[in-house]
């Protein structure tokens, strides 16, 4: 008697096709999928799961145990399993895994309990690699934090700058008018000295806030480095070995003085990290950053960069310190040993020049700062600038008419007094409109104008 098996064959073929589709789906999934026994042994895994762990084949995966070898923090594995057994499944849990090559990867996990014969308590893990995403989020948060701090610091520094400028000016006038009375002149000199310290701090705040007035030119980073060597030899202790290794680099569009300050601050910071001596290495090189590199760094544009390395063999930094080193007034030094503005100034200058900084450091392993500055193709860097000697007070006398417009009364009056003492005729105005009225009937030889004033600003008045 013949038996019709057509329907059974159709069913088997449909099951085979379904199984093939499911296998293809798992094999080509961008998510890592694996089944794990209750003791942590891996039962199977798809290629994406192997890739996340850096395993070259299934044999290398079989040698691993989920709890002992994969989870960076074993307590996370215990908490995850306990929660999964209680609820049946877990979605969106995040953890850190160790890769076979020793690296660390951040993963988002979906875990559920399975019912498999001979494997009671087995689990299924679907893992998503979120390392790149979390790195970009951290950089974005850091950039937003520094932008907010910069806005605050820049606003404070701008207002404080006017006050300090007035103090400096009045102290200078008092000193000049009392040169014949040494006791009084000395007091004005002390006021001036302290005001200059405050002014230096203000300049550092403005540098962090990226509000410095720059004079950019084509500059050779190697020339900046070699120009500071003699100075560094004087300020770095003899028990610190200083080594400089330079490679040919393209010029960068920069303010040479500002770049000198970047290198000097990094080197002094390295010196302070080696109180018992060590090795300070300065290097330069050219690099080409492509789109694949810039995906990890959202604020970086592809292109050629001149790179300045400053590394030391000092005490190094932990992750919490690394997160804060560029904040204004943050310092790990003893009270009175530092202002906490050195690296903040470096950060602001580099950012204002369109560059960026990478920091690598571990406790006890020293630190490496890499400063990237966008290169200028086809330009020749200028040589070292020759400083023109400042003119004497006798040479600075005159008789021309000069309007001064500034809404800060003390600054305006101080400048008026100083210029009158030098022989000039001064027209003093508290805003732009008043300055224009004062100049209606005569054309001044020079105008001294505040940029931002009530009614009419300096550029509009000019």
Secondary structure, DSSP 8 states (H G I E B T S, - for coil): -----HHHHHHHHHHHHHHHHHHHHHHT-SSEEEEE-TTSBEEEE-HHHHHHHT-SSHHHHHT-BIIIIIBSSHHHHHHHHHHHHHHSEEEEEEEEEE-TTS-EEEEEEEEEE--BTTBTT-EEEEEEE-HHHHHHHHHHHHHHHHHHHHHHHHHHHHHHHHHHHHHHHHHHHHHHHTTTSHHHHHHHHHHHHHHHHHHHHHHHHHHHTT------EEE-HHHHHHHHHHHHHHHS-TTEEEEEE------EEE-HHHHHHHHHHHHHHHHHT-TT-EEEEEEEEEEEE-HHHHTT-TT--SEEEEEEEEEE-S----HHHHHHTTSTT---S-TTS--S-HHHHHHHHHHHTT-EEEEEE-TTS-EEEEEEEEB-TT--------------TTTT----EEEEE-S-HHHHHHHHHHHHHTT-EEEEESSHHHHHHHTSS---SEEEE-SS-SSS-HHHH-
